[in-house]
Every structure is written in C-alpha cells, then in structure tokens.
Amino acid sequence: MVVTKTFVWAHLPKAAGDMVAAVFAQFPEIIEHADPTASRFKHATFAERADLVGDRQRVLCIRRLPAWQLSYSVFKSRHGLKPDYRPLPMDSREEMVTGKAGDRHLSPFVELGRRWPDRWIRVEHLFDDLLALLEDHTEVTPKKRKKVLSMKPQNVGLNYERDLGAWFDDELVGRMYEHNPLWKHAEELAYGTE
C-alpha cells in the first residue's frame, strides 16, 4: 500500500503493483507511507489499513480477468502460495475458468462489492492512468514524466505464453466472467464500454 496526502493506493496481487509502487517512489514529496515491495504487508486492503486510509481517495489497479487469471495461475505454479510457497501444479484451463480466484482476491479490496475504489489504474493503460492520477495530485514535470515513461516493468520475470488466445476461447472467457461476477462488475466500472 502507498499512502499519499490525498489518495491511497492498494496493491491487488498480479495487477502491476510493483511497477506502480516504483512509479510512486519517483514522487517522494507526496508519500506519507509506503510498504516495501518485499513486505508481506504490501497487499494490505483498504479495510485493513482504515486508520491510514481515512477519507483519502481510494485507488486500485485492475486488469482484464483472463490476463489476471493466467498470471496468477502461472505464479502459483512457479512460486506456490503462502504460507509454504512451494510450486503447485499449473491450473488446467477448466480450473482457471471455474476456480473463482479473481473474485476471491478482489473481494477484500472492494469489501465484497460494498465499497468500490474512487479511481482505477488499468494495467493495459498503466502509464496513462498513473500519470493522470499523479497530475491531479502533484506537479509532474517534463523530466519526471520522461523518467516514468522510460521505466522498465517490475516483477515480470515469469516467462510464459501470454497470448490469451492460446489459453482461452470466447466460450471459456465468458464462463470465467460468469464465475467471477465481482470482477466483471469491476471491469465495467473501470473500463466502461472499452
């Protein structure tokens, strides 16, 4: 989590969080608190840090569910899950489609759909959305803008087939959204008709 004077960003897993934190670190003048990216607390929810959140604007990253699910499944297969962090078998396509992992992870960040973020950072528009957010809260000089735009992606070391068409056809994608209605609604809020 990163807390600034005017907004709080929470780090939804597998949604470009380490990259977002690295961009925010370029603006130390607005940061009041930032969990280290190596800390287990970096994925704290707004509710878990209510004392830090207060009435600040809530910001959360989002990405399209099939891309998130694939990234999450690959991560599990390579690194495992807490508390053991032992590699697990790769999820089958059917497990990725019906497993509801997206909603399980998103739910605590949106309080079961009762409290949505005030603003979204869409992974597919990461730098545009981040710079727009920052420009609303601080000065983004041409020099800082250039530095942000030249930054290399963080924590993307996993090598796997990222073409979603190689994993999911339209029917599987449709079923995935049926099993993750909270995520589907989040995308509607974040992406509109895009």
ChimeraX attribute file (.defattr): number of C-alpha atoms within 10 A of each C-alpha:
attribute: neighborCount
match mode: 1-to-1
recipient: residues
	/A:1	25
	/A:2	23
	/A:3	22
	/A:4	22
	/A:5	14
	/A:6	17
	/A:7	21
	/A:8	27
	/A:9	28
	/A:10	23
	/A:11	27
	/A:12	20
	/A:13	18
	/A:14	21
	/A:15	23
	/A:16	23
	/A:17	24
	/A:18	20
	/A:19	20
	/A:20	21
	/A:21	21
	/A:22	16
	/A:23	20
	/A:24	22
	/A:25	14
	/A:26	14
	/A:27	15
	/A:28	12
	/A:29	11
	/A:30	17
	/A:31	17
	/A:32	13
	/A:33	14
	/A:34	18
	/A:35	16
	/A:36	13
	/A:37	17
	/A:38	8
	/A:39	8
	/A:40	10
	/A:41	14
	/A:42	20
	/A:43	17
	/A:44	18
	/A:45	22
	/A:46	25
	/A:47	15
	/A:48	13
	/A:49	14
	/A:50	10
	/A:51	9
	/A:52	17
	/A:53	23
	/A:54	14
	/A:55	11
	/A:56	15
	/A:57	16
	/A:58	20
	/A:59	20
	/A:60	25
	/A:61	24
	/A:62	26
	/A:63	23
	/A:64	16
	/A:65	21
	/A:66	21
	/A:67	15
	/A:68	18
	/A:69	21
	/A:70	24
	/A:71	19
	/A:72	18
	/A:73	20
	/A:74	20
	/A:75	17
	/A:76	19
	/A:77	17
	/A:78	15
	/A:79	13
	/A:80	17
	/A:81	13
	/A:82	9
	/A:83	6
	/A:84	8
	/A:85	12
	/A:86	13
	/A:87	14
	/A:88	15
	/A:89	12
	/A:90	16
	/A:91	17
	/A:92	10
	/A:93	15
	/A:94	12
	/A:95	13
	/A:96	22
	/A:97	26
	/A:98	15
	/A:99	16
	/A:100	19
	/A:101	21
	/A:102	24
	/A:103	20
	/A:104	14
	/A:105	14
	/A:106	21
	/A:107	18
	/A:108	17
	/A:109	23
	/A:110	18
	/A:111	13
	/A:112	13
	/A:113	16
	/A:114	8
	/A:115	14
	/A:116	17
	/A:117	20
	/A:118	13
	/A:119	17
	/A:120	23
	/A:121	25
	/A:122	21
	/A:123	21
	/A:124	13
	/A:125	10
	/A:126	19
	/A:127	19
	/A:128	13
	/A:129	17
	/A:130	19
	/A:131	19
	/A:132	13
	/A:133	16
	/A:134	16
	/A:135	13
	/A:136	10
	/A:137	14
	/A:138	12
	/A:139	11
	/A:140	16
	/A:141	10
	/A:142	9
	/A:143	8
	/A:144	15
	/A:145	15
	/A:146	11
	/A:147	12
	/A:148	18
	/A:149	12
	/A:150	9
	/A:151	12
	/A:152	10
	/A:153	12
	/A:154	13
	/A:155	12
	/A:156	12
	/A:157	7
	/A:158	10
	/A:159	7
	/A:160	9
	/A:161	11
	/A:162	11
	/A:163	10
	/A:164	12
	/A:165	11
	/A:166	8
	/A:167	16
	/A:168	18
	/A:169	10
	/A:170	9
	/A:171	9
	/A:172	17
	/A:173	17
	/A:174	13
	/A:175	13
	/A:176	27
	/A:177	20
	/A:178	15
	/A:179	17
	/A:180	20
	/A:181	14
	/A:182	20
	/A:183	26
	/A:184	18
	/A:185	14
	/A:186	22
	/A:187	19
	/A:188	12
	/A:189	14
	/A:190	20
	/A:191	15
	/A:192	9
	/A:193	7
	/A:194	6
